[in-house]
Amino acid sequence: MAVSFDKVFGVHQYTLDVRTKRAEVLAGNLANAETPGYKARDLDFGLALSEASKMQLTKPEKAPEENMVLTDSRHMDTSMIQDEPELTLKYRLPYQADTGNGNSVEVNSERMKYVQNTLEYQASLQFLNGRISKLMSALRSNS
């Protein structure tokens, strides 16, 4: 009997990747808090999640003729590279007026969003760990 990961894990299998990408964007905002002219960005989580889940569900298998031919042992094997969904980055509107240098990063707001994203990432991990534990328990009881 085959087990469908979509039925077992639901949307949580896709949220981890999207939350990781959002953490990178938010960390980039914090890193550029003092860069003149830098505009704070954020990931549209809902749109990115739907794109990631859609891409996983409709991912076509690569045909053998599409793979690049390795002519030297030092060439990189591209068959291991996975296609990633396009990030849906948007510029964030600042809560406060420009301070004069054109930078729209508000450090406290970015930190709050980063912590919230981390908590939601951990919640998805806990959910997945619970599902995996239940599957392991079911497999042990059937043995």
N, C-alpha and C positions, 0 to 999 in steps of 0.2 A: 504494500500500500504506500503510495507516494504522499509526501507531506508538502503542502504548498506553504512557502515561507510567508506569502502575503496573507494567508488565512491565520497562520500561527502568530506572526509578529505584527501584523497590521501595518499602520503607517510609521511605527516607531523605528523600523529598519531604515527608513529614509531620513527621518528627522536627525539622526546622529550626524550624517554627512552635512546636511544643511546647517545645523547648529555649529559644526566645526568651521564651516566657511564663514558664518556670521561672526564667530569669535575672532577669526583672522581680520575681518573688515573692521570690527570694533577696536581691536588691538592696533591696527594701522592708524585709526583715527587718534587714539591716545598717543601713539608714537609721534604723530605729526601735530600735536597740540600747539607747538611753538613755531611751526613752519608758516611763514607769511603767505597768505593767499590760498592755503589749503582749505578745501571744502569737505566737511564731514559727510560721510556716506553711510548707508545702511543697506541691508539686504531685505528685500520684500519676502519675508519668510513664507507666507502662504503661497505666493506665486512660485518661489524656488522649490518648495516642497511638492507642489503639483507637477512641476516640470521634471523633478528627479524621479517621482514615482511613475510618471508617464513614460519617461525614458527607460526605466527598468522593465516596465511591462511590455513595451513595444520594441525592445532592443533587438534588432535583427542580428543574426549570426553572420560573422564575416565569412565571405566566400574565400576559398583558398587562393583564388587568383588575385584577390585584393591585397594580400600580404606582400610586403616588400621582399625582394630577394636579397639575402645576405651574400655578398661577394667577398667579404673579408671577415676573419674571426673577430676583428676589433669593432665591427659595426654593431649598433644597438638593435636588439630584437624588439621591433615595434608591435609584435603581436601581444605583448604583455601590457601595453598601454590601453587604459580604458577611456572611452569617450566620457567627458563630463558635461553635465548640463550647463548651459549659459547662465552665469550669475545675473540676477536681476538687481543690480545696484542702483540705488537712487540717492540723490543728494538730500540731506536732511535740512529742514528749515530750522534755523537757530531760535531759541527762546528769547535771547537777548540781542540787542543791537550790536552791530559790528564794533569791535574795539579799535579799529583803525588800520589793522594790518591785513584785513581781508580773510582772516582765518575764522571759520565757523564752528570749530570744535569747542564744545563745552565739556570740560573734563569731568565734572561731577555727573552730568547726564550720561556721558560715555561709560563711566565706571558703573553706574547703576544699570545701564543696559547690558554691560558685560557680565555683571553678577547675575542678573536675571536670566540671561542666556545660559550661563553655566549651571544654574539651578535646574533649568528646563532640560538641559543635556543630561544631568545626573538623574532626573526623573525618568527620562527615556531609557537610560542605562538600567535603572532599577526595574523598570517594567520588563525589559528584555531579559534580564537575569532571572526574574520570576518565571517568565515563560519557558526559558531554557531549563530551569530547575524542575518545572512541571513535566516537561518532555522527558528529562532524564529519569524522573521518578516513574513515569509511565513505562519507559523502556525497561527499567529494572524490574518492575512488577510483572512484566510480560515474559521475562526470561525464566 
